[in-house]
Amino acid sequence: MELGRIRKRKACNHNRHLETVTIVDGEGNEATQSSYGFVSFFGETVRRMKANDERACITREVRKELGMEFKKVAVEETKFLTRCAPDRFAAAVGQLTDDQREVVSEMGLDNLIKLNCGRLKRKLCCWLVQRTDVARCVIEFSGRELQLSANSFAYIMGVSDGGMRLQLEGDRSDVASYLDKYNATSSGINVKTLADILQNSREANDEFKVTFMLFTLCTILCPPIGVHISSSFLYSLKDTKFISKRNWASFCYDKLIQGITRYKEDHLAYVGGCVLYLEMLFCNSIVYGGLRRDRSISPIALWNGCEIKRETIVKTDKHCLSRNCMLSLAPTRLINVEIISVVAEMLSTLQKCSEADQCDSWFLPVLTVPHVVSGEGLLQRWVEENVTLTHKNNDLHTCERIIVPVNHGFAHWYLLVISVQEHCAEIWDPVPTSLTSNLFATEVQEILNCLDTVLNVKIRTKFGSCFAFRTFSIFQPYSLGKECEAHDYAVYIVMLMRRIRQTIQPAPEIWSSDEERLRLLLLLVQFENNAVRNKVLENASFYYIETQRDALKRDDDLAKRVRTNRMKSRKIGHGPRK
């Protein structure tokens, strides 16, 4: 077939794409699952070949090579599929009548129907799933752990355990009427069938209760991996008076843990279960945990889309800083750990974009003491995540320095600078002492040993078998120490990191903590990878204009009161007031 000839394609039903699963790769890019993936890849590759060489001939051998290349690309991509759709659920809730809402509240879903968080934050959910330790039921990130439990699921999602276990088996004749109504097959009940029935339903009867609960399970609480939900749920829903008494929180939480386990162990492309719980838990506990909110309101009803956008000040591919987190940059306050990790991400991005930077430095996120002292492999997982995966395309041979901000305890920080070319590791401590020197040296030695373990293949390829991080000399330059308050240790570490990238050493003798905090705040907000930068700057400009207008109005009112008082004093005869 000649290249460029129009090919006849088989006619397809475009309505079937309504059920298409959204795919998120490892970089957070969304795409729809399509059978024409290779066709698009082939077409783009051929166009690039033709652009470079107009006489390029697409032979059978070239087609085979492109096919093999596409297979390699498809294997390397990390996909994240989920059927959890809060926006679809919210749209269905918006069509309910008042009587139907009252019935749903009696079923124990009064908090859930207030959900208004918008579309699922798929990048964030993918990030949280990858950091979930299903064995210990925790989410690990930046040295912190977020506990997962059925009780937490009940509080976050606004559902509860009524004491009755779910019944998933029984006599098929007991639910035959529902099976016929929903056109159930061996695969189960199609979610689109449930959506159509809900859209046309205006009654608040038992059939509505069963339909709505099935729709809630397959879109929010217990989403399956396909477009069908198991018809075995009908055995628990046939007696509608017992719906609110079932153990929905425990059941849905267990299904989520099972889904994450299968996703990781079997290397699947999909995750079953309520990943929205992870998103809401992260927002409620970490991003906005310090804000004063009404604790009587369930987080699923509290954090709507507008509230989340209003509280988000910095949002990058890897981190999200809330208004409360940014308040830690206020004078005399301890800086949040996440801010230092964002600074490392920002410096890495600026170094990649700047052609003037000749030195290749790897800025890694914050490493906390629990990663080092724990014997549960936390340090190795941290290195694999932030060195092997983040810098997998970077050449270790061209790397001059590896910079790691280390949070040691509640407020103390030190900066670990590993010079690859000079075979040494420096501990830059704001307040160096003989007592902490030996302790920090032991921690650094463990970090170097872990680098040897994780980067073993790269080390042998680039440097040979004689190279080893564990043989690096460890010393602490006391000249970098500065007398500063404990709450300014992190500020000083950030200042050192910025000066490393700018190849300016050492730090100035005199520096202002308040000025550095303000400068850091502006850099974070104006960071080019900040997805909400324009919105934050727009809100700040609007707030400034309104503040100036109010100030002018107050000045005018004050001037009017002064003139009025002077006129009154003249009428009385005491003369003008001074």
N, C-alpha and C positions, 0 to 999 in steps of 0.2 A: 504494500500500500504506500503510495507516494505521500511524503510529508506535506502537510498543508491541506490535503483533501478533507472535505467535511465528512465526518464519520456519522453514520446513522446510529442513534442510541435507542435503546429499548425504552418505550414510554414508561414512566413511573408515576405513582400516586404521591403527589407532594404532601398530602395531608398526613401521610404516615410519619413525617418528620416532626409532628407534634409530640411524639413520644421519644424523640432522640435524646440520648443521654449526653450530658455535658462532660467534656474531658478537660482536665487541667493537668498540664505537664509539670515537670519539676521546677520550671521557671515561673509558674503561675499563669501561663497563657492558656486561654480557653479556646476550645474548638469543638465542633460536633463530630461524633463518630460517623464516618461515612465509608461506604464501600468503594468510593472513587479516590481513596487516599493516594494510591500509587499513580493514578492517572494525573492528579495534580502535581505530584512530585516529578513525574516523567516530563510533563509539559514545561514546568519551570526550568528543569535541567536542560532540556533541548533548547529553550529560548536563550539561556545563558551561553550554550555552546555556539549557537548561530550568531549571537552578538559578538563573540570573540573571533569566530571564523565562519564567514558566510558560506564557504565551500564544505563545511563539515557534513559528513555523511553518516546517517544513523543506521548502522548495519545491525545484523542480528547479534553480533558479539557485543556491540555497544549496549544494546537493549538488555542483554544478560548481565553486563557489568552494572548497569543502572538498577536492575532488579536486586542484585546482591547488595548494592549500596543502600537501597531502600530498606531491606531487611535489617541491616545493621543499625540504621537510624531508628527503626521502629522498636528494636530491642532495647536500645539505650534510653529511650524516652520513658519517663516515669509518669504513668497515668493515674488520675484520681477521678473515679466515677462515683456518683451518689445520686439517689432518688429523693433525698431530703429536699423538700421544696416549700419553705415557709411562705413565699410569695403566693404560690398557688393555693395554699391553705387559707391565707388571709383573704384572697379574692372570693373563695367559696363562703367564708364566714360573712363577708360583706353583703351577700345576697340572702341571708337568713332573715326570717320574720321575727317579730318580737316574741311570739309564742315559741318559735323554734329555739331562740336564744335562751329562753327560760328553761326549756327542757334540757338543753345542752348543759346549762349550769347545774341542774339537778343531777346530771350524770357525773359531776365532778370535774368538768372542763371549763369552769367559769373563768379561771386565769388564762388558760390556753387560748381561748377565743379572743382575748385582748391582744394577742400577738400582733406586732406591727413593725418587725425589725427589717422588713424589706427582703431583698434577695439574699441568699446564703453567701457569706463571705468565703468563697471556695479556696482562695489562696491561704487564708488564715486557717481554715479547717484542715487543709492538706498539711500545713506546717504543724498543727497540733497533733494530728494523727501520727505523723512521723516521729514525734517526740513523746508518744505515749508508751509507757512501760506497762504492758498488760499483766505481767507477773506481779508487780507491786501495785498496780492500779494507780499510777501517778503520771503526771505530765512533767517532764524535765526540761528546763530551759534556763540558761544564764545562772546556773547554780541554785535555782529555786525548784520547788516541787509543789505541784497542785494536785491535791488528793481527789480521786474519783470514787464515788460510792453511790449506792442506791438512794440513800437519804439525801445526798447532794442532788441527784437527778430529780427527786421529788420536789425539792425546794426550788431549783432553777426552772424546771419545766412546768411547775404548777399542777402536777398530778400527784396522787398519793396511793399508798397501799391500803386497801380496805380489809385485808385479812384473808380473803378467799383466793386460792390459787386458780390460775387459768386452766380451763378444760379445753383440750385440743383434740379430744377423741370422743366418739360416741356413735349413736345410731344415725346413719345417714338419712333415714326417713324423717327424723325430727327436724332436719333443716332443709328438707327437699323443696319447700316453697321458696326459700331464699335462694337456693341454688338455681332454680328456674328463673327467678326474678332477675338475678344478676348474670344469667347466661354463663355460669361457671363451667370451666373446663378442667382437664387434668392439671393444667398449669396454675389454676386458681381463678380469681376474679380480677378482671381488667380495671385499672384505676380510672380509665376514661369512662367506663360504664357507670361507675360510682359518681363521677363528676357530673355526668349528664342527668342521672336520676336526682341528684341534689339540686341541680339547676332548675329542674321542672317541678320540684316538690314544694308545696306550700302548707302541708299538713305537719303537725307535730305529734305523730303517732309512733307506734313501736317500729314500723318499718323505717321511718326517718331516723330513729335512734341508732338502729343497726347500721344503716347506710352511712350516717355521719361518723360513727365510731370506726368503721372500716376505712373510710377516707382519711380520718385523722391518723390511724395507724400507718397507712401506706405513704403518707406525705410528710408526717412529722415524727411521731413517737417510735415507729418501728418500720422504717422504709425498707422494702425488699431490694434485691439487686436487679430486678426486672420490672416489667409493667404490670405484673400480676401479684396480688396478695393472696396468701394461702386461705382457702375456704374453711380450714380447721378452726379459725377464729369464731366462726358462726356458733360453735358449741358453747362458747363462753358468752355470746351475745344474744342467744335465743331467748333467755329470760332477762328481759331488759331491766327489771327491778334490781338485778344483782350486778349491773354494769359498774356502778360506782363502788361496789364492794370488792372488786377484783384487785389483785396486786399488780397494777399496771406499771408502777415505777420500777419495781424490782425486775419484772419481766423485760421491760424495754431496755433497762440498763444492762442486763445480762446479754441481750441480743447485740447491743452496741459493742461490748467487750469481745463477743464471739466474732463479730464482723471485722473488728480491727485485727484480731488474732489471725483470722484467715487471710486478710489482706497482706499481712507481713510474712507469715510463714509460707503461704502458698504463692506469694508474689503475684497476687491478683491485681487486676486493673480497677476493681470496684471495692467499695466499702459499704457494708450493710449496717443499718442501725441509725440512731438519731445523732448525727454529727453536729446538729444545731446545739445540742447540749454542751459540747466542747466549746463552741464559739461563745455562747452565753455565759458559761462558767468563766472563761478567760476574761471576758469583758467585765463581768461583775466582780471578780476577785482580784484581778491584776490591773487591768487598764483603768478602771474607775473604782477600784476597791476603797480608796480613801475618801471618796466623796460622801457627803452626808445625804442619805436617801431614806425614804420611808421603808423601814425593814418589813413592814406588814404587807407590802406590795411584792408580788412574785417577780423575780428578775425578768422572766419571759414577757411580762406585761409592762415592765418598767423601761427596758431598753428598746425603744423604738428606733426607726431609722434616723429620724431627725435628731434625737438625743445623742445617738452614737456619733453622727457627723459633727454635731456641735461641740462635743467633748474631745474630738480627735484633732490634735495640733500637728503632729508629724506622723506620716504614714509612708513607710518604705516597703521594699519587697520582703524584708525579714523582720521588721519591727513596727510597733505602733505605740506612739507616745500620747497619752491623754493630757488634758488640761491639768489634772491633779498631779501627774508625773512631772510636768514642766514646772509646776510650782516649787519643786525641790531645788530649782535654780535660784530661788530667792536668797538674799543674804543670810548667812549663819545657819542655813539648813543643809542637811546631809543630802547629797545628790543621789538620785535614783540610779540603780545599777544599769537599767535599760538605756539610760541616756549615754553612758560611756560606751555601750555596745553600738549604739547608733553613730557615735563619733568615729569609732573604728570603721564602720561600714562607709561613712562619709569620706574618710581619708583614703580608703581603698579605691572608692569610685573616682575621687579627684585625681589620684595618682594614675589611674588607667586612662583618664581623659586628657591628662597633661602630657604633652610631648617633651616638655622641658625637664621632667623628672627622669634622670638617668639611672638612679638607684632603684632597684626593685625591692620594696619592703612589703611584707605581709602583715597587715594590721588585723589581728584576730579579736573577736569579742571578749567580753569579760570572763575570766576564769576565777571561780570562787574556791575557797579553801576546801569545802566538802568534796569537790572533784578530785583533789589531791590526796586528802587523808583517808577517803573512803576506800575500802577494799572491794567494792562491788563493781568495779570496771567503769566507774563514771568518767574517770580521766581519759581512758582509751576511747570511749564513745564521744567525748567532747573533741578529742583530737581528730577522730575519723570524720566527725560532722563538720568541723570548722577548718580543717587543713586538707584532708583528702578530698572531700566533696566540693568545698568552696573554691579551693585553689587547684582543682584537678587539671585545669588547662594551663596552669602556670608552671614554668620550668624551675625546678629546685636549683639547677645549676646557675641560673641568673639571679637567684634570690640572694640579696646581701644581708638582710636583717628580717627577723621574725619578732614582731612586737606584740606582747601580751600584757594587758592591764590585769593585775591580780588583786582581787578584793579579799583581804585577810581580816576576817572578823567584821565587827559591826561598822567601823568607820575607817579602819586603816587600809591603805592602798600602797602598792609598789608596782613599778613598771619593769617587766622582764624584757630585756633586749638581747636576742640571740643573734650574734654576728656569725653567719655561716662561713664567710670567707676567712675570718680571723680565728675561727675555732674557739670562741669564748662566749660566755653568757654573763651579762651585767645585770645587777639588781639595783635599780634606781629607786631608792627609798627616800621619801620626803623628810623623814626623821630617822636617820640611821642610828642604831645603837648596837653595842656588842652583844646584847641579849638576843636581839631579833636576827642578827646576821646569820648565826648558825642555823636557826629555825628556817629562815627563808632559803638558805643554801640547800638544806635537805629537801625542801619542796621543789626547788628548781631542778635538783638532780633527778627526782621522780618524773618531772615533766620531760627532761631530756631522754630518759630511758624509754618513756612512752613514745616519743617521736621516733626513736630507733625502731620500735616494734611496728608502728603503723606505717612508717615511710621506708620500710626495709627494701622493697622492690625499687623505688625511686633512687634510694641511696646507692644501691649496688649498680644501677644502670648509669648514673651520672658520675659517681665518685669512686666506685670500686669497693671492694670488701674492707679496705683499710679505714674508711671514713666511718665515724660513729659520733653521734651527738653526746653520748655518755662520757666521752673522753674530753669534752670541752672544759676549759678552765672557768671556774665560777668566782667572780669577785664583785665587790661592791664599792663603787666610786663615791667616797664620802663628800667629795666636792659638790655633788649635785643636791645634797641635803639642804633644806631650807627650813627656817623656823616659821611655822604656820600653825594655825588652829586645826583641831581634828576635823572640823567640818569643811576645811579647805583642802584636805589631802587629795580628794578626787579632782578638784579644780586644778591643782598643780600637776597631777598626772595627765590631764587633758592638755594642758599647756605644753608639757614635754612631748606628747604624741604629735601635736601640731608642729612643733619645732623640728622634730625628727624628719617629718615629710618635707619641710622647707629647708632641711639641712642647716639649721641654725642651732648652734650649741655654744655654751650651756644656756640655762634659763636666766633671765635677768635677775639682778640682785634685788631690785625693788619692783614690786608688782602689786596691783590692786585686785583683790578678790572680787569686789563688786563689779569692776569693769570687765574682768574675765568672764564672770557669770553672764553679764549682759551680752558680751560678744558671742559667747557660746549659744545663748538663746537665739540671737539673730541668725547665726550660721545654721542652726538646726532648722529653723522655720524656712529659711531661704534656700535650703538644700535642694538641688535640682531634681533629685529623686523623690522629693516629698510630694506625694500624690494630692495632698490637700493644701499645697502652698498657696495657690491663687485664691482659694476660698478663705483661708486664714488672713491673708493680706487684705482682701476685700473687706472682711469683717472688722479688721483693725482700722482701716481707713474710715469706714463708716462710724466706728466708735469714736475716733479722734474728731471727726467733723461734728458729731453730736455733742461731744464734750466741749469743744470750742464754742459751739452755739450756746450751750447752757451757761458757759462762763461769761460770754458777752451779755447774755440776758440778765445774769445776776449783777454784773457791773452796771447795766442800765437801770435796774431796779434800785440799786444802792444809790446811784446818782440822783434818781428821782426823789428818794426819801430824804436825801441831804437837802435838795432844793426846797422841798415841802417844809422841812423843819426850819429852814432859814426864813421862809415867808411867814411862818407862824410866829417866830421870835420877833420879827419887825412889827407885826400887828400888836403884840403885847407891849412893846415899847422898851424892851431891854437891849435892843440893838442886835446886830448879827452875832451869832455864836462863832467862837473861834475854835 
